Amino acid sequence: MENKLTLKTKATRGIKKAEKLAAKHSPLALTVTGVIGLGATAYLAYKSAHKIEAITDDIEERRQTAERMDDIIEEIEAAGEADPVEVDLDHLKDIRSELSNLEAHYKPVDRRETIYRLGKAVAAPVATGVLSVCAIALSYYIQNNRILNLAASLATATAENAFFEKKYRETYGDDKYEEFITPTEEQEIEKDGKSKKVKVQAKKDGNGRWFSESNEYASDDHDYNRQFIRTVEDRMQDKLFRNGYLVLNDVLDQLGFERSRAGALAGWSVENDFKLSQVVTNVTDPETGEMNPQIYISWPKPRYIYDDVSYSGRYGE
């Protein structure tokens, strides 16, 4: 009894796992199915072309037969009205025989029959094409809903972060907030045979970077670094005003940092206040023990702006 329950439990878990896996990859599966279906549609359409050609040839042949029968009837009627001496009886007999033969095998062109035959010939490619397009459309619908749900979650998280930031600034002041978000940590180093704790840079992934990690960083000119950041800020504000949006990767590029995946979809629109905040902190170089001013750059929390971005135009902006 226990073995049966175990097998049943495993089977149920396996089915549930398969269902989750199928649901997770359903957009990709539907897209692949749709693309394969479109290929099959092209093949079936090629095969149906011969059937359609045969139908059109048959219709044309019937029309020519009908025209020939009309011509023969007119010729017979004309012979009946002419002088009997001038009528070629052998020719008249031949065309009457031809008319009789044509009437025995002639089938008039029927519109309903033609529509049915054409519909039957193209039914397979049309059905395959419709199902393929529906599969691709459904994959887009599922993926779009997932993106919208993700955007809603991001908007909620952004609103919560903005609330806590505002609350912290109102309670402790702007200077304390900038100090709070600046990623530094204390480490214990030895200098002149003595051990002491010093403040050093700490890495942080989020709405900021240490400028010392930038490719544009000048280790021997602190004023140049600060001016460079101001110049980038002005340039990015102009771009935001000109395009109506600004993606995070644009800012990272200009500041000399590596791009991120999230930076392609997140950023700011004209409704947001974009600025680059510089927090200068004297940190200790763990190797030399010297105190150096380091700049931590931060920016407003970006939001999902995929729907605001225009991908047309010369530069895709």
Secondary structure, DSSP 8 states (H G I E B T S, - for coil): -HHHHHHHHHHHHHHHHHHHHHHHTHHHHHHHHHHHHHHHHHHHHHHHHHHHHHHHHHHHHHHHHHHHHHHHHHHHHHHHHS-GGG--HHHHHHHHHHHHHHHHH-----HHHHHHHHHHHHHHHHHHHHHHHHHHHHHHHHHHHHHHHHHHHHHHHHHHHHHHHHHHHHHH-HHHHHHHHS-EEEEEEEETTEEEEEEEE----SSEEEGGGSTT--TT-HHHHHHHHHHHHHHHHHHHHHHSEEEHHHHHHHHT----SGGGTEEEETTS----EEEEEEEE-TTT--EEEEEEEE----EE-GGG----SSS--
